[in-house]
Amino acid sequence: MNVAEIMEQRNAFSFEVFPPKTDVGMEKLCGEGGVLEKLYTLNPDYISCTYGAGGTNVGKNLEVLKKIKADGKCTPVTHFTCVANTKEGIKDQLQTYLDNGIDHMLALRGDAGSPEGHIACRSLEADISFLKQKQDEGADYIMTQLCWDMDQFRYWMDAIRAAGIWMPVDVGIMPVLDAAATINMALSRNGCVMSRDLCEIISKNWIFPNPFAPNESEESIAAKKASFKEAGIEYTIKLIDEYRVCGINGIHLYALNKYDDVARIVKESGIVDLI
């Protein structure tokens, strides 16, 4: 049963990992007793693997996916960047994945949906019209970009359904674990609105002069990071609760190549109970 078929029957649950740049990182992710094997114990329907930052590290991407495929515990899904490529190049790369048994593709600028509108799109309305076109061209489910603005997400859900977009919606969620990483993902890459609750967590645990160039004592920084992570995990769990009642079809959790923190989120949010 493919991912879209799973989401037609029940809420799906999945993880995203990224291809490490070093052999040590690959061993930690893919080695015996590594992060992948631990993630399998949470019974995900699928695990996707990105290309790496900026669409790099494609070779390691395939290596990770081949490991997931060989383990046979869940479906491997590759991210696939469609921009800056030729038709022949796309065909050749897709065939390579198919030859290795990887037949689920998350097409960036293809399957991905942006509840706040893609940062490069002229308007939300134009973005939704392009999403409808993706459905017409054969996409069978939507993976959303991260979104912390729940009012906007609910508006977007209503708007895409009104536009005749019936594809299941799999919600991408980045665990809030580190202030600098959270700010970076929101502002430098996606132009995402940060909710008041999230801003309060950042403000209460602000590292001076800023999270990217701190000059506080090591003890103060460590304490604030620990406090932020605890509050961020609680925020992420609450966010999952809010998403669940919006008529979504799946939760896709960015594992960040970690286990302990995401396992806690999965267990305390009750995602496992949905399987």
ABEGO torsion letter per residue (X at the ends): XBAAAAAAABBBBBBBBBBBABAAAAAAAABBGBAAAAAAAAGBABBBBBAEBGGBGAAAAAAAAAAAAAAGABBBBBBBBABGBBAAAAAAAAAAAAAAGBABBBBBGBABBBAAEBAABABAAAAAAAAAAAAAAGBABBBBBBBABAAAAAAAAAAAAAAGBABBBBBBBBBBABAAAAAAAAAAAAGBBBBAAAAAAAAAABBOABAABBABBAAAAAAAAAAAAAAAAAAAAAAAAAAAAAGBABBBBBAGGBAAAAAAAAAAAGAAAAX
